[in-house]
Amino acid sequence: MIIQSLRSFSMEKIFAFLWLLSCYPLCSKAQQNTGRVDIQHYRFSIEVSDLNDTIRGTAEIELEMAGSSLSLDLATLDSAGRGMHVSQVKEDNRDLMFTHSDNTLKILFAENGSLSTHRKLSVSYYGIPSDGLIISRNKFNHRTFFADNWPNRAHYWIPCIDHPSDKATVDFIVMAPDHYQVIANGQKTEEINWPGHLRETHYQESVELPTKEMAIGVADFAVHYAGAYQCIPVYSWVFPEERVNGFFDYDLALDILPYFITRVCPYPYKKLANVESRTRFGGAENANAIFYSENSIRGDRSNESLLVHEIAHQWFGNSATEKDWRHLWLSEGFATYMTHLYLEHKYGSDTLRFRMSADRQKVIDFARIRHTPVVDSSAAPDFMKLLNANSYQKGGWVLHMLHQKIGDAAFWMGIRAYYARFAGHNADTDDFRREMEKASGTDLGKFFQQWLWTPGHPVLDIKWKYRAKPAGVVLQITQLQSPLFEFPLQVLPIAGGGPLVATTVEIKQKRTEIVIPMAERPLELKFDPDVNLLFETASPKHP
């Protein structure tokens, strides 16, 4: 099929096609369209039933494109008979030819749109989703339907370009039995009761989203309006059986929202809904309709850090989105560190040090299992492997060390500039680096290279001894890992009267030896007492 298509292509298009193939699997099948494709709007009409797990859908897709064909991601039948059947593809009430195989819907046009062509297509389909839209029963044995798209699982139930780089606005129109409530991205614009105990619910999202953040939830819900901040309404959607505890836990979002609006930028959407669901994750940061695990409700607000993490994603990951999955730390590392900063703001600096210390150990433990950089392409095509300590905890640690390196004012100036530049768009690690360099006036190339593009972290052998003449501590620090890192290490002597003045040692070589003047022998030396460096060490040695 590919060879037949290539016969009609120019050599330039063939070379472009082959180059795109070399990029796979960092891009989806649909991302390998030979011409330029930009999905501008999806309008998904989805019908669900209590009688069976078959969904019926119509996808109206508005796009700009060039070329004589379009490839969309859409699951085909698996060995269990689950997947989507495409019954019709139309443009301007005219049937179009298409093929549907290998999870790809290829649509053929009679004419070749060699330049930019605006198209409006309609795809009618039906089937039982094998993933993406999870049809199951919750812990109270009630039937539920929840989208669970991350990282590239949207195509199991909707035709789309299932890649974070192609963002679009979206409408969801859901027809369901009328005992259900429906939540989705955006604002509810219409609700209609139909004969046969059916209800049609229409949500409209005017902000462009990646498909990984598009979602619907259909279940028996209790819904609570928690309040509003700067005209942003905050809602809690929970299963009715635990409405009291659920509202108490989730309404905490109203306290969290102002922190990020103040520190970063106004909230990018028109509502914030926190939803109890059947997601496989602890939380899924769907834009303005966050889904949490059904086990997240405890009635004591011990899920606070989870809510902060997912709300931080509304800025970082949803609005400013990574260009592809290998830059996932721009989403998960940001949400991790922003959670720490929020909790420091609320509970104090000891909380930050405790959390950074715990995260450091997770990074160290993970590095012993898998030696890969934070910006990691080796996980493809199983992007679930990226849900690891590199993307979360090490990504957060990189931001923490950057924060210390350039100072608080420059750090927040850079964060705000980065978000302002890429809100509603896509960014990669170099885009972020450039914004932080502008804000700080500092060349950060070496810093980013060693912490994000290089596997591992400093592993230090530390020895020290006290000498009487001239009085001081002789400190010897050896890097055991390869390649070498450059970093500051703070050393705090502890004497009988308590801590003395800390010394910062700049480490650049394999072995660094310095003398710290000291009138008396210290009881101990504390290394990195403020928890500002990602490293591991053997127990400090001294006579």
C-alpha positions in Angstrom: 0.0 0.0 0.0 2.8 2.4 0.9 4.7 1.5 -2.4 1.6 2.2 -4.5 1.2 5.6 -2.9 4.8 6.5 -3.4 4.6 6.1 -7.2 2.5 9.3 -7.5 4.8 11.3 -5.2 7.6 13.7 -6.2 11.1 12.8 -5.0 10.9 15.6 -2.5 7.8 14.1 -1.0 9.4 10.7 -1.0 12.4 12.0 1.0 10.1 13.8 3.4 8.1 10.6 3.8 11.2 8.5 4.5 12.4 11.1 7.0 9.1 11.0 8.9 9.4 7.2 9.0 12.8 7.5 10.6 11.2 9.6 13.4 8.7 6.9 14.3 7.8 5.9 17.0 8.1 9.4 18.5 5.2 10.3 16.2 1.9 8.6 15.7 0.8 7.0 12.5 -1.3 10.1 11.7 1.7 12.3 12.4 3.4 10.7 9.4 1.1 12.5 7.0 3.2 13.5 4.0 1.6 16.9 3.7 1.2 19.5 6.4 -1.8 18.8 8.6 -3.3 21.0 11.4 -6.4 19.8 13.1 -8.3 23.0 14.2 -11.5 21.6 15.7 -13.1 18.3 16.7 -16.8 17.8 17.3 -17.4 14.3 18.7 -20.9 13.0 19.0 -20.8 9.9 21.2 -23.7 7.6 22.1 -23.3 5.2 25.0 -25.8 2.6 26.3 -26.6 0.5 29.3 -27.4 -2.5 27.0 -23.9 -3.2 25.8 -20.4 -1.7 25.5 -20.7 -0.6 21.9 -20.3 3.2 21.3 -21.5 5.0 18.2 -19.8 8.1 17.2 -19.6 10.8 14.6 -16.4 12.9 14.4 -16.7 16.2 12.6 -13.2 17.4 12.0 -12.1 20.8 10.7 -8.5 21.1 9.5 -6.0 22.7 7.3 -3.9 20.4 5.2 -1.9 19.8 2.0 -1.8 16.7 0.0 -4.2 14.2 -1.5 -4.7 12.0 1.5 -5.1 12.3 5.3 -4.2 9.7 7.9 -5.9 9.7 11.3 -5.3 7.4 14.3 -8.2 5.1 15.0 -8.1 1.7 16.5 -8.9 -1.3 14.3 -10.3 -4.6 15.5 -8.1 -6.6 17.9 -8.1 -10.4 18.4 -10.9 -10.1 20.8 -13.1 -8.2 18.3 -12.7 -4.9 20.1 -12.0 -1.8 18.1 -13.7 0.6 15.8 -15.6 0.1 12.5 -15.8 3.0 10.1 -19.0 3.1 8.2 -18.7 6.4 6.3 -16.4 9.3 5.7 -17.9 12.4 4.1 -16.9 15.9 3.0 -19.6 18.4 1.9 -22.2 15.6 1.8 -19.9 13.7 -0.6 -18.7 10.2 0.3 -14.9 9.8 0.4 -12.8 6.7 -0.2 -10.9 5.4 2.8 -9.0 2.5 4.2 -8.9 1.5 7.8 -6.1 -0.9 8.8 -3.2 -1.1 11.3 -4.9 1.5 13.6 -4.9 4.1 10.8 -7.8 5.6 9.0 -6.5 6.9 5.6 -8.9 9.2 3.8 -8.4 9.8 0.0 -9.4 13.0 -1.8 -10.1 13.3 -5.5 -8.0 16.4 -5.8 -4.6 17.2 -4.5 -4.5 20.1 -2.1 -0.9 21.0 -2.8 -1.1 24.2 -0.8 -3.1 24.9 2.3 -6.6 23.5 2.0 -9.4 24.0 4.6 -11.5 20.9 4.9 -14.4 19.8 7.0 -14.8 16.0 7.3 -17.3 13.7 9.0 -16.4 10.2 10.1 -19.1 7.8 11.3 -18.0 4.8 13.3 -19.0 2.3 16.0 -17.4 -0.4 18.1 -16.3 -1.5 21.5 -13.3 0.4 22.8 -10.4 -1.9 23.9 -8.8 1.1 25.7 -9.1 4.9 25.9 -12.7 5.0 26.9 -12.9 2.7 30.0 -16.4 1.1 30.3 -16.6 -0.7 33.6 -18.1 -0.6 37.1 -17.0 1.5 40.0 -16.4 0.3 43.5 -20.1 0.7 44.3 -20.9 -1.6 41.3 -22.4 1.2 39.2 -21.7 1.3 35.5 -19.4 4.1 34.4 -17.7 5.5 31.2 -14.4 7.4 31.6 -11.9 8.6 29.0 -8.4 7.7 29.9 -6.3 8.9 27.0 -2.7 9.4 28.2 -0.3 9.0 26.5 -1.7 8.1 23.1 -4.8 6.1 23.8 -7.4 8.5 22.5 -7.4 6.8 19.1 -9.0 3.7 20.7 -12.3 5.5 20.8 -12.1 8.7 18.7 -10.5 9.4 15.2 -7.8 11.9 15.7 -4.1 12.8 15.4 -3.1 11.2 18.7 0.0 13.2 19.4 0.6 16.1 21.8 1.9 18.4 19.0 -1.4 18.7 17.2 -3.8 20.7 19.5 -7.4 21.6 18.7 -10.5 22.9 20.2 -13.2 20.3 20.9 -16.9 19.8 21.4 -18.3 16.7 23.0 -22.0 15.8 22.5 -22.8 12.8 24.6 -26.1 10.8 24.3 -26.6 8.6 27.4 -29.3 7.2 29.5 -30.8 10.0 31.6 -29.9 8.6 35.0 -26.2 9.6 34.2 -24.5 12.9 34.6 -21.9 13.9 32.0 -18.7 15.8 32.5 -16.2 16.8 29.8 -13.7 19.5 28.9 -15.1 23.1 28.5 -18.4 24.6 29.4 -21.8 22.8 29.3 -23.8 24.7 26.6 -26.9 22.5 26.2 -28.7 19.6 27.8 -31.7 18.0 26.2 -34.0 15.2 27.4 -35.1 12.9 24.6 -37.8 10.1 24.5 -36.6 6.7 25.7 -35.1 8.1 28.9 -32.1 9.6 27.0 -30.3 12.8 27.7 -28.0 14.7 25.3 -25.3 16.8 26.9 -23.1 19.3 25.0 -19.7 20.6 26.2 -17.7 23.1 24.2 -14.0 23.8 24.8 -12.7 26.9 23.0 -9.0 26.4 24.1 -6.9 24.2 22.0 -6.0 20.9 23.7 -3.8 17.9 22.9 -5.8 14.7 22.5 -4.3 13.3 25.7 -6.2 15.9 27.7 -9.6 15.5 26.0 -12.1 13.6 28.1 -15.6 12.6 28.9 -17.0 11.0 32.1 -20.4 9.4 32.3 -21.6 8.1 35.6 -24.0 8.6 38.5 -22.5 11.7 40.1 -23.2 14.0 43.0 -22.0 17.5 41.9 -21.0 20.3 44.2 -20.2 24.0 43.4 -17.3 24.8 45.7 -17.1 28.4 44.8 -15.2 30.6 42.4 -11.9 32.5 42.2 -11.5 35.3 39.7 -14.7 34.2 38.1 -13.4 30.6 37.6 -16.0 28.2 39.0 -14.7 25.2 40.9 -16.8 22.0 41.1 -16.5 18.6 42.7 -17.9 15.5 41.0 -18.0 12.4 43.1 -19.9 9.1 43.4 -23.1 9.8 45.4 -22.2 7.2 48.0 -19.3 9.3 49.3 -20.5 12.8 48.6 -19.7 14.1 52.1 -16.1 13.0 52.2 -15.7 13.6 48.5 -16.8 17.2 48.6 -14.7 17.9 51.6 -11.6 16.5 49.9 -12.0 17.9 46.4 -13.3 21.3 47.5 -9.7 22.0 48.6 -9.1 22.9 45.0 -10.6 26.3 45.6 -7.7 27.1 48.0 -5.0 25.8 45.6 -6.1 27.7 42.5 -5.1 31.2 43.7 -1.4 30.1 44.2 -0.8 29.3 40.6 -2.8 32.2 39.3 -0.7 34.5 41.4 2.7 32.9 40.7 2.3 32.0 37.0 -0.6 33.5 35.1 -4.4 33.6 35.0 -6.0 30.2 34.8 -6.3 29.1 31.1 -9.8 27.6 31.2 -13.3 28.6 32.1 -13.9 26.0 34.8 -12.2 23.6 37.1 -13.9 20.3 37.8 -12.3 17.6 40.1 -13.9 14.3 39.3 -13.9 10.9 41.0 -13.4 8.3 38.2 -12.1 5.0 37.1 -8.7 6.2 35.7 -5.9 3.8 35.9 -3.7 6.6 37.3 -3.8 8.3 40.7 -4.9 11.4 38.8 -5.3 12.3 35.1 -5.0 16.0 34.4 -7.6 16.3 31.6 -8.0 20.0 30.9 -10.4 21.6 33.4 -12.0 18.2 34.1 -9.4 16.4 36.3 -10.0 12.7 36.9 -8.9 11.1 40.1 -8.8 7.5 41.2 -11.9 6.2 42.9 -9.6 5.5 45.9 -8.5 9.1 46.2 -11.3 10.1 48.6 -10.5 9.7 52.3 -12.4 12.5 54.0 -9.2 13.9 55.7 -7.7 15.9 52.8 -4.6 13.7 52.8 -4.9 13.8 49.0 -3.8 17.5 49.0 -0.6 16.9 47.1 -2.4 15.0 44.4 -4.8 17.8 43.8 -2.0 20.4 43.7 -0.1 18.2 41.2 -3.0 17.8 38.8 -4.1 21.5 39.1 -0.5 22.6 38.3 -0.8 20.5 35.1 -3.5 22.9 33.9 -0.7 25.3 33.1 2.2 22.9 32.6 1.3 20.0 30.3 -2.2 21.1 29.3 -1.7 24.7 28.2 2.0 24.7 27.6 2.4 21.2 26.2 5.5 19.2 25.4 6.2 18.7 21.7 6.5 15.0 22.1 6.7 12.4 24.9 10.4 12.4 25.4 10.1 16.0 26.9 7.5 14.7 29.4 9.4 16.3 32.3 8.1 19.7 31.1 4.8 18.4 32.3 5.4 15.9 35.1 8.7 17.5 36.5 6.9 20.9 36.6 3.8 19.6 38.3 6.1 17.7 40.8 8.1 20.8 41.7 5.2 23.2 41.7 3.5 20.9 44.2 6.6 21.1 46.5 6.6 24.9 46.2 2.9 25.2 47.0 3.3 23.0 50.1 6.4 25.0 51.2 4.3 28.1 50.8 1.6 26.6 53.0 3.6 24.7 55.6 7.1 26.1 55.6 10.6 25.3 54.3 11.0 22.1 56.3 8.3 20.6 54.2 10.2 21.4 51.0 13.4 19.9 52.3 11.6 16.8 53.5 10.0 16.3 50.1 13.1 17.1 48.1 15.1 14.6 50.2 12.5 11.9 49.6 12.5 12.6 45.9 16.3 12.5 45.7 16.2 8.9 47.1 13.6 7.9 44.5 15.9 9.3 41.7 18.9 7.4 43.2 16.9 4.1 43.4 15.6 4.5 39.9 19.0 5.2 38.4 20.2 1.8 39.7 17.5 0.1 37.7 17.5 2.2 34.6 20.3 4.4 33.4 18.6 6.9 31.1 18.5 10.7 30.8 15.4 12.7 31.6 14.9 13.6 28.0 14.5 10.0 27.0 13.6 8.6 23.6 14.4 5.0 24.5 10.9 4.4 26.0 9.2 4.5 22.6 6.8 3.1 21.6 5.8 2.1 25.2 5.5 5.6 26.5 4.1 4.3 29.8 7.8 3.6 30.7 8.2 7.4 30.9 6.0 7.5 34.0 9.1 7.1 36.2 11.3 9.0 38.7 13.3 10.7 35.9 10.2 12.4 34.5 8.7 13.3 37.9 11.2 13.5 40.7 14.4 14.2 38.7 12.6 16.7 36.5 11.4 18.4 39.7 15.0 18.3 41.1 16.3 20.0 38.0 13.9 22.8 38.5 14.9 23.0 42.2 18.6 23.2 41.3 17.9 25.8 38.6 15.9 27.8 41.1 19.0 27.9 43.5 21.4 28.6 40.6 19.7 31.7 39.2 17.8 32.9 42.2 14.1 33.3 43.1 13.4 36.5 41.1 15.0 35.2 37.9 13.4 31.8 38.3 9.9 33.0 38.5 10.5 35.6 35.8 11.6 32.8 33.5 8.7 30.5 34.5 6.2 33.2 33.7 8.0 34.1 30.4 8.1 30.4 29.4 4.5 30.0 30.1 3.5 33.2 28.3 5.5 32.2 25.3 4.1 28.7 25.0 0.6 28.9 26.5 -1.7 27.2 24.0 1.3 25.9 22.1 4.0 23.2 22.3 7.6 23.5 23.7 10.6 21.3 24.1 13.5 21.4 26.6 15.6 23.8 24.5 12.6 26.2 24.3 12.5 26.2 28.1 16.2 26.7 28.4 16.2 29.7 26.2 13.5 31.4 28.2 15.4 30.8 31.5 18.6 32.1 29.9 16.9 35.3 28.9 15.4 35.8 32.4 18.6 35.1 34.2 21.2 36.4 31.8 23.1 33.2 32.3 24.3 30.6 29.8 22.6 27.4 31.0 23.8 25.1 28.3 26.1 23.1 30.5 23.5 22.9 33.3 20.8 21.5 31.0 23.2 19.2 29.2 24.4 17.4 32.4 21.1 17.2 34.3 18.6 16.6 31.5 20.4 15.1 28.5 23.0 13.0 30.4 22.1 9.9 32.4 22.9 9.7 36.1 23.9 12.1 38.8 27.0 12.8 40.9 28.1 9.9 43.1 30.6 11.2 45.6 33.3 9.6 47.8 34.0 12.1 50.6 36.9 11.9 53.0 37.9 14.5 55.6 40.4 15.0 58.4 41.2 17.7 60.9 44.7 19.1 61.1 46.1 21.4 63.9 48.6 23.5 61.9 47.4 25.4 60.1 44.1 24.6 61.8 41.4 23.4 59.5 39.5 20.5 57.9 41.1 18.9 54.9 38.3 17.8 52.6 38.7 15.5 49.7 35.8 14.9 47.3 36.0 12.4 44.4 33.4 11.9 41.7 32.9 8.1 41.1 30.5 8.3 38.2 31.3 9.0 34.5 30.9 11.5 32.9 31.8 14.1 35.4 29.4 16.8 36.6 29.9 20.4 37.7 28.1 21.6 40.7 28.3 23.5 44.1 28.3 21.4 47.2 27.6 23.1 50.5 29.5 21.9 53.6 28.3 22.8 57.1 30.6 22.0 60.0 28.9 21.2 63.3 30.9 22.0 66.5 30.1 21.6 70.2 28.3 24.9 70.2 26.2 24.1 67.1 26.5 24.8 63.4 29.3 27.0 62.1 29.5 29.0 58.9 28.8 26.9 55.8 31.3 26.7 52.9 30.3 26.2 49.3 32.8 24.0 47.3 32.7 24.2 43.5 33.2 20.7 42.1 34.4 20.6 38.5 37.1 17.8 38.5 37.2 14.2 39.3 39.0 15.0 42.6 38.6 18.2 44.5 40.6 18.9 47.7 40.3 22.0 49.8 41.1 23.2 53.3 38.4 24.8 55.4 40.0 27.0 58.1 38.6 26.0 61.5 40.0 26.7 65.0 38.6 23.5 66.5 37.8 20.0 65.3 34.2 19.7 64.2 32.0 17.0 65.6 30.7 16.3 62.1 30.3 17.8 58.6 26.9 18.0 57.0 26.9 17.9 53.2 24.1 19.8 51.4 22.3 20.7 54.6 19.6 22.7 52.8 18.9 19.8 50.3 19.8 21.7 47.2 21.8 19.2 45.2 20.9 15.9 43.5 23.7 13.5 44.5 24.5 10.4 46.4 27.4 9.6 48.6 29.0 6.9 50.7 29.2 7.7 54.4 31.6 10.6 54.9 34.9 9.2 56.2 37.3 10.8 58.7 39.8 9.6 61.3 
